[in-house]
Amino acid sequence: MEEIMHLTMKELEAGLKHIRRSPKDLGVLEMIVRRPRDDEREVLEEAELDLTLGLVGDNWLTRGSARRPDKSAHPEMQITLVNSRPMALIAQDKRRWPLAGDQLYIDLDLSAESLPAGTRLSMGSAVIEVTAQPHTGCRKFMARFGEDAMRFVNSPTGKVLHLRGINAKVIQAGIIHVGDAVKKLQPSLQNRSTAGKT
């Protein structure tokens, strides 16, 4: 893969208009990436989401989390999603998307206003729920996409739009495929499991 020049902040900010036009309620799953080991990526056409394992074959469970006292896997960070529009802008080449380290790349507005914590999304036969755990850029992200890209996703606007992505957990196990519709479930469907409880 040929080397690509990192975009400047001005070039990145020029793409905000297109990013803000992301679908609000019905998106498309554009890429699935599994991380079997650190710094390894497998681009899949189909994947299984499991209540215990997250994305089956991914290293989420064995990698653990620095946000947990015992360094175990964080249950609120099973699945990472990123809007494919800022990813396409930052990476410039779709073959470079997996370098971001996320699992699901979706053409959907992931902003805090559109998808607050607790929102559920269906895709294929699976359902996931957005969690409150923040997802921010790291040193590897900066090394791969540039300092301005890191500043872009972590800017006040970037944080509101969740340009670096969001975390989620599996609520209903199932099979997902590239090209699946990603539907934001209505509150009545989201709350069905708690109906009647006091």
C-alpha positions as CSV (number, residue, x, y, z in Angstrom):
1,M,0.0,0.0,0.0
2,E,1.5,3.3,-1.0
3,E,2.2,6.0,1.6
4,I,-0.5,8.6,2.0
5,M,0.1,12.2,3.2
6,H,-1.8,13.0,6.3
7,L,-4.5,15.6,5.9
8,T,-4.2,19.0,7.5
9,M,-6.8,20.3,10.0
10,K,-8.1,22.7,7.3
11,E,-8.6,19.8,4.9
12,L,-10.3,17.7,7.6
13,E,-12.6,20.5,8.7
14,A,-13.7,20.9,5.0
15,G,-15.2,17.5,5.3
16,L,-17.5,18.3,8.2
17,K,-20.4,19.3,6.0
18,H,-20.5,15.8,4.4
19,I,-20.1,14.1,7.8
20,R,-23.0,16.1,9.3
21,R,-25.3,14.7,6.5
22,S,-24.9,11.2,7.9
23,P,-28.2,9.3,8.1
24,K,-29.9,9.7,11.5
25,D,-32.1,6.6,11.9
26,L,-31.2,4.1,9.2
27,G,-27.6,3.5,8.2
28,V,-25.5,0.8,6.4
29,L,-22.8,-1.5,7.8
30,E,-19.9,-0.8,5.4
31,M,-17.1,-2.8,7.0
32,I,-16.5,-5.4,9.7
33,V,-13.0,-5.8,11.1
34,R,-11.9,-8.5,13.6
35,R,-8.7,-8.1,15.7
36,P,-7.5,-11.6,16.5
37,R,-4.3,-10.3,18.1
38,D,-2.7,-6.8,18.8
39,D,-2.1,-4.9,15.5
40,E,-3.6,-7.7,13.4
41,R,-6.8,-7.1,11.3
42,E,-9.1,-9.4,9.4
43,V,-11.7,-7.7,7.2
44,L,-14.8,-9.9,7.1
45,E,-18.0,-10.1,5.1
46,E,-19.9,-11.8,7.9
47,A,-19.4,-11.9,11.7
48,E,-21.1,-13.3,14.8
49,L,-21.9,-11.1,17.7
50,D,-22.0,-13.0,21.0
51,L,-23.3,-11.9,24.4
52,T,-20.1,-13.1,26.2
53,L,-17.4,-12.9,23.5
54,G,-18.5,-9.7,21.7
55,L,-17.4,-10.1,18.1
56,V,-16.5,-13.8,17.9
57,G,-12.7,-14.3,17.1
58,D,-11.8,-10.7,18.3
59,N,-9.3,-10.2,21.1
60,W,-11.6,-7.9,23.2
61,L,-12.0,-10.5,25.9
62,T,-8.3,-11.5,26.2
63,R,-6.9,-8.0,25.6
64,G,-8.6,-6.6,28.7
65,S,-8.9,-2.9,29.6
66,A,-6.9,-0.4,31.5
67,R,-10.1,1.2,32.7
68,R,-10.8,-1.9,34.9
69,P,-9.0,-2.3,38.3
70,D,-8.2,-5.9,37.5
71,K,-7.4,-5.1,33.8
72,S,-10.1,-7.5,32.6
73,A,-12.2,-6.9,29.5
74,H,-14.6,-4.0,30.0
75,P,-18.2,-5.1,29.5
76,E,-19.2,-1.7,28.2
77,M,-16.6,-1.7,25.5
78,Q,-17.3,-5.0,23.8
79,I,-17.9,-3.5,20.3
80,T,-16.4,-0.3,18.8
81,L,-18.3,1.6,16.1
82,V,-17.1,4.4,13.9
83,N,-18.9,6.6,11.4
84,S,-17.6,5.6,8.0
85,R,-17.7,9.2,6.7
86,P,-15.0,10.7,9.0
87,M,-13.0,7.4,8.6
88,A,-13.1,7.7,4.8
89,L,-11.9,11.3,5.1
90,I,-9.1,10.6,7.6
91,A,-7.9,7.4,6.0
92,Q,-8.3,8.5,2.4
93,D,-8.2,4.9,1.2
94,K,-10.7,2.3,2.3
95,R,-7.9,-0.3,2.6
96,R,-6.6,1.9,5.5
97,W,-9.8,1.9,7.5
98,P,-8.9,-1.1,9.6
99,L,-5.8,0.7,10.9
100,A,-8.2,2.7,13.2
101,G,-8.7,-0.5,15.2
102,D,-12.5,-0.3,15.3
103,Q,-14.8,-3.3,14.5
104,L,-17.9,-1.9,12.8
105,Y,-17.7,0.9,10.2
106,I,-21.2,2.4,9.7
107,D,-22.7,5.1,7.6
108,L,-24.7,6.6,10.5
109,D,-24.8,9.7,12.6
110,L,-23.1,8.5,15.9
111,S,-23.3,11.9,17.6
112,A,-24.2,12.3,21.2
113,E,-27.5,13.9,20.2
114,S,-28.4,11.1,17.8
115,L,-27.2,8.1,19.7
116,P,-27.0,8.8,23.5
117,A,-26.0,6.0,25.8
118,G,-28.7,3.4,26.0
119,T,-29.7,3.7,22.4
120,R,-30.1,0.3,20.7
121,L,-29.1,-0.5,17.1
122,S,-30.2,-3.6,15.1
123,M,-28.2,-5.1,12.3
124,G,-28.6,-8.5,10.8
125,S,-30.1,-10.6,13.5
126,A,-28.1,-8.9,16.3
127,V,-28.8,-5.9,18.5
128,I,-26.2,-3.8,20.3
129,E,-26.6,-1.0,22.9
130,V,-24.5,2.2,23.0
131,T,-22.7,2.6,26.3
132,A,-21.4,5.7,28.1
133,Q,-17.7,4.6,27.9
134,P,-15.8,7.3,25.9
135,H,-13.9,6.3,22.8
136,T,-11.0,8.6,22.1
137,G,-8.0,8.6,19.8
138,C,-4.7,7.1,21.0
139,R,-1.0,7.3,20.1
140,K,-1.4,4.5,17.5
141,F,-4.3,6.5,15.8
142,M,-2.1,9.6,15.7
143,A,0.9,7.6,14.2
144,R,-1.3,6.1,11.5
145,F,-3.4,9.1,10.5
146,G,-1.5,12.2,11.7
147,E,-1.5,14.7,14.6
148,D,-4.1,16.8,12.9
149,A,-6.5,13.8,12.6
150,M,-6.1,13.2,16.3
151,R,-6.8,16.8,17.1
152,F,-9.8,16.7,14.7
153,V,-11.5,13.8,16.3
154,N,-10.8,15.1,19.8
155,S,-11.8,18.7,19.1
156,P,-15.0,20.0,20.8
157,T,-16.9,19.4,17.5
158,G,-15.3,16.0,17.1
159,K,-16.3,14.9,20.6
160,V,-19.9,16.1,20.1
161,L,-20.1,14.2,16.7
162,H,-18.2,11.2,18.1
163,L,-15.9,11.3,15.2
164,R,-13.5,8.8,16.9
165,G,-16.5,6.5,17.4
166,I,-18.5,5.0,20.3
167,N,-18.5,1.9,22.4
168,A,-21.3,-0.6,22.6
169,K,-22.3,-4.0,24.1
170,V,-24.1,-6.9,22.6
171,I,-27.8,-7.2,23.7
172,Q,-29.0,-9.8,21.3
173,A,-26.6,-12.3,19.7
174,G,-26.8,-12.8,16.0
175,I,-25.0,-12.7,12.6
176,I,-24.2,-9.5,10.8
177,H,-23.1,-8.9,7.2
178,V,-21.5,-6.1,5.3
179,G,-24.4,-4.2,3.6
180,D,-26.8,-4.8,6.5
181,A,-29.2,-2.0,7.4
182,V,-28.4,-0.5,10.8
183,K,-31.6,0.6,12.4
184,K,-32.0,2.8,15.4
185,L,-34.7,1.1,17.5
186,Q,-37.6,3.2,18.7
187,P,-37.8,3.9,22.5
188,S,-40.9,1.6,22.7
189,L,-38.8,-1.3,21.4
190,Q,-35.8,-0.4,23.5
191,N,-37.8,-0.3,26.7
192,R,-39.9,-3.4,26.1
193,S,-37.7,-5.5,28.3
194,T,-38.2,-3.2,31.3
195,A,-42.0,-2.7,30.7
196,G,-44.0,-3.4,33.9
197,K,-40.9,-3.3,36.2
198,T,-40.9,-0.8,39.1
